[in-house]
Amino acid sequence: NIHGVEGRVTVRVEVLASGRPGKMWLKQGSGSSILDQNAQEQLKQWRFVPARKNGQAVSAWIDVPVLYHLSEANKR
């Protein structure tokens, strides 16, 4: 968890033909700038399966939801 905060962030990510993330922008924020920024930083490290067109890998845009949820132990 990030500083004891919960939330959901949706990031619009351009998945390049290589499977690496390209451009991205915040589609729906969580209300916490810490979570919003962390979600984008984490997604920069991800590798995706690229879309295919006529058998060739191509870039495409997807929405990626990122959930931050505290465990019961951390809520006390």
Beta strands, then each sheet from edge to edge (+ up, - down):
strand 1: 7-15
strand 2: 21-28
strand 3: 51-53
strand 4: 56-58
strand 5: 60-68
sheet 1: 2+ 1- 5+
sheet 2: 3+ 4-
end
